[in-house]
Amino acid sequence: MRLGTRWTSGDAIPAAVPAELHEQIRLVDRAIPGDGLGQPRPRWTLTFLEGRPIAELDTGVMVELDASGRVVVRHDDEDEFA
């Protein structure tokens, strides 16, 4: 069993997050408006489904590995089977 973790967007990516996801997580983090708006930064949650990592941001953005090992970025309201 692999345990997930949580961290704040823009902070260092925890060691528990597979390296394959790091680049896309950083790209998503850079697209989030800065702290100058007085809003707290959203948080990431790492989970594993069928052994594959999924990093989900509070905003609904997901960075995950698909069955072929490719990194996919999507929003949770997107139909992954479309």
Backbone as ProteinMPNN parsed JSONL, in Angstrom:
{"seq_chain_A": "MRLGTRWTSGDAIPAAVPAELHEQIRLVDRAIPGDGLGQPRPRWTLTFLEGRPIAELDTGVMVELDASGRVVVRHDDEDEFA", "coords_chain_A": {"N_chain_A": [[0.839, -1.183, 0.0], [0.527, 2.215, -0.819], [0.955, 5.365, 0.571], [-0.576, 8.553, 0.301], [-0.081, 12.124, 0.108], [-0.262, 15.593, 1.169], [0.209, 18.942, -0.023], [0.989, 22.436, -0.314], [0.27, 24.383, -3.159], [2.94, 25.54, -5.112], [4.834, 25.169, -3.151], [7.718, 23.149, -2.24], [7.818, 20.079, -3.967], [6.767, 17.108, -2.479], [8.809, 14.245, -1.573], [7.405, 11.882, -1.88], [5.95, 12.102, -4.177], [5.93, 10.847, -7.405], [8.655, 11.297, -9.649], [8.03, 11.602, -12.351], [5.759, 13.166, -12.468], [6.463, 15.7, -11.631], [7.31, 17.891, -13.386], [4.948, 18.68, -14.78], [3.293, 19.326, -12.618], [4.667, 21.545, -11.604], [4.319, 23.306, -13.78], [1.538, 23.697, -13.706], [1.362, 24.906, -11.179], [2.707, 27.33, -11.698], [0.846, 28.631, -13.259], [-1.098, 29.489, -11.571], [-2.652, 32.251, -10.037], [-0.722, 34.757, -8.284], [0.118, 35.253, -4.743], [-0.586, 37.834, -4.149], [-3.237, 38.481, -4.291], [-4.493, 38.014, -1.939], [-5.669, 35.606, -1.408], [-5.598, 32.251, -0.17], [-3.222, 29.832, -1.346], [-4.108, 27.052, -3.405], [-4.264, 23.546, -2.467], [-2.438, 20.54, -3.118], [-3.266, 17.074, -3.493], [-1.985, 13.913, -3.185], [-2.744, 10.776, -4.405], [-3.163, 7.245, -4.96], [-4.317, 5.219, -7.533], [-5.128, 2.086, -8.462], [-2.426, 1.59, -8.327], [-1.302, 3.668, -9.754], [-0.085, 7.014, -9.699], [-1.902, 9.959, -8.73], [-2.099, 13.337, -8.743], [-4.01, 15.756, -7.356], [-5.275, 18.965, -7.541], [-6.86, 21.369, -5.402], [-8.515, 22.897, -6.995], [-9.465, 21.215, -8.907], [-7.831, 20.417, -10.967], [-5.972, 17.784, -12.353], [-3.035, 15.823, -12.288], [-1.646, 13.09, -13.659], [-0.574, 9.636, -14.156], [-1.267, 7.774, -17.011], [-2.551, 4.555, -18.122], [-0.597, 3.73, -19.907], [1.654, 4.89, -18.94], [2.07, 7.516, -19.545], [2.175, 11.001, -18.809], [-0.617, 12.834, -17.865], [-2.577, 15.758, -17.94], [-5.474, 17.071, -16.653], [-8.826, 18.329, -16.061], [-11.045, 17.703, -13.373], [-13.703, 17.677, -14.232], [-13.656, 16.894, -16.826], [-14.332, 14.439, -19.256], [-12.674, 11.525, -19.117], [-12.792, 9.543, -20.982], [-13.459, 10.525, -23.377]], "CA_chain_A": [[0.0, 0.0, 0.0], [1.281, 3.468, -0.861], [0.218, 6.465, 1.157], [-0.488, 9.825, -0.387], [0.352, 13.26, 0.917], [-0.814, 16.89, 0.756], [1.132, 20.07, 0.053], [0.465, 23.678, -0.871], [0.746, 24.752, -4.484], [4.091, 26.44, -5.098], [5.847, 24.664, -2.22], [8.52, 22.038, -2.758], [7.062, 18.852, -4.191], [7.247, 16.083, -1.551], [9.525, 13.097, -2.124], [6.45, 10.813, -2.166], [5.381, 12.311, -5.512], [6.831, 10.315, -8.43], [9.367, 12.31, -10.44], [7.385, 11.778, -13.655], [4.705, 14.17, -12.363], [6.988, 16.983, -11.151], [7.334, 18.977, -14.376], [3.588, 19.159, -15.042], [2.815, 19.975, -11.393], [5.284, 22.88, -11.573], [3.662, 24.134, -14.804], [0.225, 24.073, -13.173], [1.609, 25.855, -10.09], [3.069, 28.635, -12.266], [-0.337, 29.231, -13.875], [-1.997, 29.944, -10.503], [-2.367, 33.65, -9.677], [0.145, 34.948, -7.121], [-0.444, 35.495, -3.426], [-0.943, 39.23, -3.999], [-4.686, 38.638, -4.29], [-4.987, 37.772, -0.592], [-6.29, 34.296, -1.317], [-4.634, 31.178, 0.08], [-2.932, 28.979, -2.503], [-4.758, 25.743, -3.291], [-3.4, 22.448, -2.033], [-2.394, 19.306, -3.884], [-3.429, 15.812, -2.78], [-1.469, 12.769, -3.937], [-3.342, 9.476, -4.117], [-2.796, 6.206, -5.925], [-5.439, 4.41, -7.994], [-4.587, 0.919, -9.174], [-0.973, 1.708, -8.334], [-0.848, 4.839, -10.507], [-0.209, 8.249, -8.92], [-2.766, 11.045, -9.185], [-1.975, 14.556, -7.944], [-5.183, 16.575, -7.634], [-5.287, 20.283, -6.925], [-8.187, 21.724, -4.892], [-9.281, 23.506, -8.086], [-9.945, 20.16, -9.786], [-6.807, 20.017, -11.932], [-5.325, 16.512, -12.012], [-1.832, 15.409, -13.012], [-1.611, 11.654, -13.374], [-0.02, 8.726, -15.15], [-2.29, 6.897, -17.567], [-2.186, 3.133, -18.134], [0.609, 3.525, -20.706], [2.772, 5.556, -18.285], [2.148, 8.891, -20.04], [1.657, 12.0, -17.879], [-1.809, 13.486, -18.39], [-3.111, 16.845, -17.125], [-6.873, 17.289, -17.009], [-9.666, 18.877, -15.003], [-11.904, 16.603, -12.942], [-14.986, 17.657, -14.915], [-13.448, 16.399, -18.181], [-14.571, 13.015, -19.412], [-11.396, 10.932, -19.524], [-12.999, 8.565, -22.022], [-13.902, 11.213, -24.601]], "C_chain_A": [[0.884, 1.246, 0.0], [0.395, 4.572, -0.315], [0.432, 7.727, 0.345], [0.01, 10.9, 0.559], [-0.349, 14.51, 0.408], [0.272, 17.946, 0.877], [0.5, 21.266, -0.645], [1.095, 23.96, -2.227], [1.88, 25.761, -4.371], [5.17, 26.037, -4.117], [6.651, 23.56, -2.894], [7.649, 20.791, -2.881], [7.62, 17.763, -3.275], [7.912, 14.901, -2.269], [8.583, 11.954, -2.497], [5.846, 10.92, -3.568], [6.366, 11.783, -6.556], [7.397, 11.424, -9.325], [8.7, 12.586, -11.78], [6.33, 12.888, -13.629], [5.223, 15.573, -12.08], [6.888, 18.114, -12.166], [5.933, 19.548, -14.602], [2.982, 19.829, -13.808], [3.383, 21.385, -11.307], [4.634, 23.818, -12.59], [2.281, 24.59, -14.331], [0.404, 25.118, -12.08], [1.918, 27.252, -10.626], [1.873, 29.364, -12.864], [-1.328, 29.768, -12.842], [-1.637, 31.384, -10.143], [-1.569, 33.743, -8.373], [-0.607, 35.265, -5.843], [-0.898, 36.939, -3.229], [-2.443, 39.482, -3.962], [-5.292, 38.377, -2.915], [-5.683, 36.437, -0.408], [-5.236, 33.243, -0.993], [-4.42, 30.35, -1.184], [-3.624, 27.642, -2.317], [-3.743, 24.673, -2.892], [-3.546, 21.26, -2.969], [-2.649, 18.13, -2.953], [-2.919, 14.705, -3.688], [-2.176, 11.516, -3.457], [-2.851, 8.492, -5.169], [-4.043, 5.402, -6.25], [-4.883, 3.308, -8.872], [-3.08, 1.039, -9.352], [-0.423, 2.91, -9.073], [-1.075, 6.104, -9.691], [-1.144, 9.257, -9.587], [-2.549, 12.206, -8.221], [-3.142, 15.448, -8.332], [-5.113, 17.864, -6.839], [-6.713, 20.577, -6.458], [-9.09, 22.32, -5.968], [-9.858, 22.478, -9.048], [-8.967, 19.74, -10.858], [-6.147, 18.731, -11.436], [-4.111, 16.293, -12.901], [-1.649, 13.949, -12.65], [-0.882, 10.887, -14.467], [-1.16, 7.879, -15.682], [-1.759, 5.47, -17.619], [-0.913, 2.862, -18.927], [1.835, 4.199, -20.095], [2.987, 6.984, -18.742], [1.549, 9.834, -18.999], [0.522, 12.753, -18.564], [-2.231, 14.567, -17.406], [-4.537, 17.078, -17.59], [-7.595, 17.921, -15.83], [-10.676, 17.8, -14.637], [-13.29, 16.599, -13.569], [-14.875, 17.212, -16.372], [-13.709, 14.902, -18.207], [-13.305, 12.366, -19.942], [-11.568, 9.916, -20.652], [-13.455, 9.196, -23.327], [-12.866, 11.114, -25.687]], "O_chain_A": [[1.87, 1.317, 0.734], [-0.77, 4.696, -0.693], [1.501, 7.936, -0.229], [0.463, 10.615, 1.668], [-0.96, 14.492, -0.661], [1.139, 17.871, 1.747], [-0.407, 21.118, -1.463], [2.301, 23.794, -2.415], [1.782, 26.728, -3.615], [6.305, 26.501, -4.223], [6.305, 23.097, -3.98], [6.843, 20.493, -1.999], [8.826, 17.515, -3.288], [7.606, 14.607, -3.424], [8.927, 11.135, -3.349], [5.297, 9.949, -4.087], [7.516, 12.221, -6.592], [6.691, 12.36, -9.7], [8.798, 13.7, -12.295], [6.041, 13.486, -14.666], [4.492, 16.545, -12.272], [6.419, 19.199, -11.825], [5.754, 20.766, -14.613], [2.234, 20.798, -13.939], [2.659, 22.323, -10.972], [4.42, 24.995, -12.297], [1.904, 25.744, -14.536], [-0.322, 26.112, -12.052], [1.447, 28.247, -10.074], [1.886, 30.591, -12.966], [-2.297, 30.434, -13.206], [-0.463, 31.707, -9.965], [-1.724, 32.913, -7.477], [-1.813, 35.512, -5.858], [-1.542, 37.238, -2.224], [-2.875, 40.587, -3.633], [-6.504, 38.51, -2.751], [-6.234, 36.174, 0.661], [-4.107, 33.325, -1.478], [-5.335, 30.191, -1.993], [-3.721, 27.144, -1.195], [-2.532, 24.877, -2.973], [-4.612, 21.005, -3.53], [-2.299, 18.173, -1.774], [-3.367, 14.573, -4.828], [-2.207, 11.224, -2.262], [-2.204, 8.874, -6.144], [-4.749, 4.953, -5.346], [-4.248, 3.567, -9.894], [-2.525, 0.647, -10.379], [0.782, 3.161, -9.037], [-2.122, 6.262, -9.063], [-1.181, 9.395, -10.809], [-2.789, 12.074, -7.02], [-3.264, 15.853, -9.488], [-4.917, 17.856, -5.624], [-7.671, 20.085, -7.054], [-10.314, 22.249, -5.853], [-10.658, 22.828, -9.916], [-9.241, 18.795, -11.598], [-5.809, 18.605, -10.259], [-4.151, 16.543, -14.106], [-1.514, 13.605, -11.476], [-0.611, 11.41, -15.548], [-1.939, 7.325, -14.906], [-0.631, 5.213, -17.2], [-0.217, 1.881, -18.662], [2.932, 4.106, -20.647], [3.981, 7.607, -18.37], [0.537, 9.512, -18.377], [0.667, 13.245, -19.683], [-2.247, 14.344, -16.196], [-4.785, 17.262, -18.781], [-7.041, 18.034, -14.736], [-11.121, 17.055, -15.51], [-14.0, 15.6, -13.452], [-15.88, 17.157, -17.08], [-13.343, 14.185, -17.275], [-12.902, 12.618, -21.078], [-10.574, 9.47, -21.225], [-13.8, 8.491, -24.276], [-13.07, 11.634, -26.784]]}, "name": "protein", "num_of_chains": 1, "seq": "MRLGTRWTSGDAIPAAVPAELHEQIRLVDRAIPGDGLGQPRPRWTLTFLEGRPIAELDTGVMVELDASGRVVVRHDDEDEFA"}
